[in-house]
Amino acid sequence: MTAGHILLAVLLSFVGAVFNKSIFLSGPVTIISVLGATGLMFLELLVAVIQAFIFMFLTALFISLMDHSDDHGHEHEHGHDTSHEHAVA
C-alpha cells in the first residue's frame, strides 16, 4: 500500500517537473503520468477488494471450524464423563 502511494507521488511529480517546459514535452508526459496514476489507483482498489474477500472468507472458515457441540459426529465412547468436567477441584 505504501509502495503504491509512493509510486503515485512519483508519477504525478513528473507533471510538476515538466510544468514550464514546451508543450511537446509537457503534453505527453502529463497524459502518460495521469493515465498511469489512474491505472495504478484502480489496481490498488482491486488489491483492496481481493484482500477484503480473502479476509472475509478465512474469517467465515475459522468461525465455522470453531463450532463445537457435544455430538462429535460419531457413535463410540470417549471414555470420559459427558459433562466435560476435566479439571480437578
BAKE-464698 format. One record per atom (N, C-alpha, C, CB): z, x, y; residue in one letter. Coordinates in steps of 0.2 Angstrom, whole numbers, padded with zeros to 4 digits, always signed. Each point is the difference from the previous one (the first is absolute). Glycine has a CB too. Example, Ala and Ser with C-alpha at 12.3 -4.5 7.8 and 13.67 -1.06 7.14 Angstrom:
2
+0039+0066-0028A/+0000-0004+0006A/+0000+0004+0006A/+0006-0009-0006A/-0010+0007+0011S/+0001+0004+0006S/+0003-0004+0005S/-0010+0006-0003S/
//
This chain:
89
+0000+0004-0006M/+0000-0004+0006M/+0000+0004+0006M/+0006-0009-0006M/-0002+0014+0006T/+0000+0005+0006T/-0006+0004+0001T/+0012+0001-0001T/-0015+0001-0005A/-0006+0003+0000A/-0006-0004+0003A/+0004+0007-0010A/-0004-0013+0008G/-0005-0005+0003G/+0001-0001+0008G/+0000-0006-0011G/+0006+0006+0013H/+0001-0001+0007H/-0002+0007+0004H/+0009-0009-0002H/-0008+0014-0001I/-0002+0007+0003I/-0007+0000+0000I/+0010+0006-0004I/-0014-0008-0001L/-0007+0000+0000L/-0003-0005+0005L/+0001+0003-0012L/+0002-0008+0013L/-0002-0005+0005L/+0001+0003+0007L/+0003-0010-0007L/+0002+0013+0008A/+0001+0004+0007A/-0005+0005+0001A/+0012-0003-0001A/-0014+0007-0004V/-0004+0005+0000V/-0007-0003+0002V/+0006+0008-0008V/-0008-0013+0004L/-0007-0003+0001L/+0000-0003+0007L/-0001-0002-0012L/+0006-0001+0014L/-0001-0003+0007L/+0001+0005+0005L/+0005-0011-0004L/-0002+0017+0003S/+0000+0005+0005S/-0006+0003+0001S/+0011+0002-0003S/-0016-0002-0001F/-0007+0002+0001F/-0003-0004+0006F/-0001+0003-0013F/+0003-0009+0013V/-0003-0004+0006V/+0002+0003+0007V/+0000-0011-0008V/+0007+0012+0008G/+0002+0003+0006G/-0002+0007+0001G/+0010-0006-0001G/-0012+0010-0004A/-0002+0007+0001A/-0007+0000+0003A/+0007+0003-0010A/-0011-0008+0009V/-0007+0000+0002V/-0001-0006+0006V/-0004+0004-0011V/+0010-0005+0014F/-0001-0005+0005F/-0004+0001+0006F/+0011-0003-0003F/-0011+0009+0006N/-0004+0002+0006N/-0006+0004-0002N/+0011+0001+0006N/-0013-0001-0012K/-0006+0003-0002K/-0006-0004+0001K/+0006+0007-0009K/-0012-0005+0007S/-0006-0004+0001S/+0000-0006-0005S/-0006+0011+0004S/+0002-0016-0002I/+0000-0006-0004I/-0003+0002-0007I/-0001-0007+0010I/-0004+0012-0011F/-0003+0001-0006F/+0005+0003-0005F/-0010+0002+0006F/+0016+0001-0003L/+0005+0003-0005L/+0006-0005+0000L/-0003+0011+0003L/+0005-0015+0002S/+0005-0004+0000S/-0001-0007-0004S/+0004+0006+0011S/-0010-0008-0010G/-0002-0006-0004G/+0001+0000-0007G/-0008-0002+0009G/+0004+0006-0013P/+0001+0001-0007P/+0007+0002-0002P/-0012+0003-0001P/+0015+0001+0004V/+0007+0002-0002V/+0004-0006+0001V/-0002+0012+0003V/+0002-0016+0002T/+0004-0006+0001T/-0001-0005-0006T/+0000+0002+0013T/-0007-0003-0014I/-0001-0005-0005I/+0002+0002-0007I/-0010-0004+0007I/+0009+0010-0009I/+0002+0003-0006I/+0008+0000-0001I/-0011+0007-0001I/+0014-0005+0006S/+0007+0000+0000S/+0003-0007+0000S/+0000+0010+0006S/-0002-0015-0003V/+0003-0007+0000V/-0002-0003-0006V/-0001-0001+0012V/-0005+0002-0015L/-0002-0003-0007L/+0004+0003-0005L/-0011-0002+0004L/+0012+0009-0004G/+0004+0003-0005G/+0008-0002+0000G/-0008+0010+0001G/+0010-0011+0006A/+0007-0002+0000A/+0001-0007-0002A/+0001+0008+0010A/-0006-0012-0009T/+0000-0007-0002T/+0000-0001-0008T/-0005-0003+0011T/+0001+0007-0014G/-0001+0001-0007G/+0007+0002-0003G/-0012+0002+0001G/+0015+0003+0002L/+0006+0003-0002L/+0006-0005+0000L/-0004+0011+0004L/+0004-0015+0001M/+0005-0005+0001M/-0001-0006-0006M/+0001+0002+0013M/-0007-0003-0014F/-0001-0005-0006F/+0002+0003-0006F/-0009-0005+0006F/+0008+0012-0007L/+0002+0003-0006L/+0008+0000-0001L/-0011+0007+0001L/+0014-0006+0005E/+0008+0000+0000E/+0002-0007-0002E/+0000+0010+0008E/-0003-0015-0005L/+0002-0007-0002L/-0001-0001-0007L/-0003-0004+0011L/-0003+0006-0014L/-0001-0001-0007L/+0006+0003-0004L/-0013+0000+0002L/+0014+0007-0001V/+0006+0003-0003V/+0006-0004+0000V/-0006+0011+0002V/+0008-0013+0004A/+0006-0004+0001A/+0000-0006-0004A/+0001+0004+0011A/-0006-0008-0012V/-0001-0006-0004V/+0001+0002-0007V/-0007-0006+0008V/+0004+0011-0010I/+0000+0003-0007I/+0008+0002-0002I/-0012+0003+0000I/+0015+0000+0005Q/+0007+0002-0001Q/+0004-0006-0001Q/-0002+0011+0006Q/+0001-0016-0002A/+0004-0006+0000A/-0001-0004-0006A/+0000-0001+0012A/-0006+0001-0015F/-0001-0003-0006F/+0003+0003-0006F/-0011-0004+0005F/+0011+0011-0005I/+0003+0003-0006I/+0008+0000+0001I/-0010+0008+0000I/+0012-0008+0006F/+0008-0001+0000F/+0002-0007-0002F/+0000+0008+0010F/-0004-0013-0008M/+0001-0007-0002M/+0000-0001-0008M/-0004-0004+0011M/-0001+0007-0014F/-0001+0000-0007F/+0005+0003-0004F/-0012+0000+0002F/+0014+0007+0000L/+0005+0003-0003L/+0007-0003+0001L/-0006+0010+0001L/+0007-0013+0005T/+0007-0004+0001T/+0000-0006-0005T/+0000+0004+0012T/-0005-0007-0012A/+0000-0006-0005A/+0001+0002-0007A/-0008-0006+0008A/+0004+0012-0010L/+0001+0002-0007L/+0007+0002-0001L/-0012+0004+0000L/+0015+0000+0004F/+0007+0002-0001F/+0005-0005+0000F/-0003+0011+0005F/+0002-0016-0001I/+0005-0006+0000I/-0001-0004-0006I/-0001-0001+0012I/-0005+0000-0015S/-0001-0003-0006S/+0003+0004-0006S/-0011-0005+0005S/+0011+0011-0004L/+0003+0004-0006L/+0008+0000+0001L/-0010+0008+0000L/+0013-0010+0005M/+0007+0000+0001M/+0003-0007-0003M/-0001+0007+0010M/-0004-0011-0012D/+0002-0007-0003D/+0004+0001-0006D/-0010-0006+0005D/+0017+0005-0005H/+0004+0001-0006H/+0003-0006-0002H/+0002+0012+0004H/-0003-0014-0010S/+0004-0006-0002S/+0003+0002-0007S/-0008-0008+0006S/+0012+0003-0008D/+0004+0001-0007D/-0004+0000-0006D/+0010-0005+0006D/-0016+0001-0005D/-0005+0000-0006D/-0005+0005+0001D/+0002-0012-0001D/-0001+0017-0003H/-0004+0006+0000H/-0007+0000-0003H/+0010+0006+0001H/-0012-0012-0004G/-0006-0001-0003G/+0000+0002-0007G/-0005+0001+0011G/+0010+0000-0014H/+0000+0001-0007H/+0006-0003-0004H/-0006+0011+0002H/+0006-0011-0008E/+0005-0004-0004E/+0005+0004-0003E/-0009-0008-0002E/+0009+0014+0001H/+0005+0004-0003H/+0006+0001+0004H/-0009+0006-0006H/+0015-0004+0002E/+0006+0001+0004E/+0001+0007+0003E/+0005-0009-0008E/-0002+0009+0013H/+0001+0007+0004H/+0006+0003-0003H/-0006-0004+0010H/+0011+0001-0012G/+0006+0003-0003G/+0005+0000+0006G/-0007+0007-0008G/+0006-0010+0013H/+0005+0000+0005H/+0002-0008+0003H/-0004+0012+0003H/+0009-0012+0000D/+0002-0007+0003D/-0006-0003+0004D/+0012+0003-0001D/-0013-0010+0001T/-0005-0003+0004T/+0002-0001+0007T/-0003-0005-0010T/+0010+0007+0012S/+0002-0001+0007S/-0002+0006+0004S/+0009-0007-0004S/-0011+0012+0001H/-0002+0006+0003H/+0005+0004+0004H/-0011-0005+0001H/+0018+0004-0004E/+0005+0003+0003E/+0001+0007-0003E/+0006-0011+0003E/-0009+0016-0001H/+0000+0007-0003H/+0006+0004+0002H/-0012-0001-0001H/+0014+0000+0007A/+0005+0004+0003A/+0007-0002-0003A/-0007+0002+0011A/+0011+0003-0012V/+0007+0000-0002V/+0005-0001+0006V/-0003+0006-0011V/+0007-0011+0011A/+0004-0001+0006A/+0007+0004-0001A/-0005-0011+0002A/
//
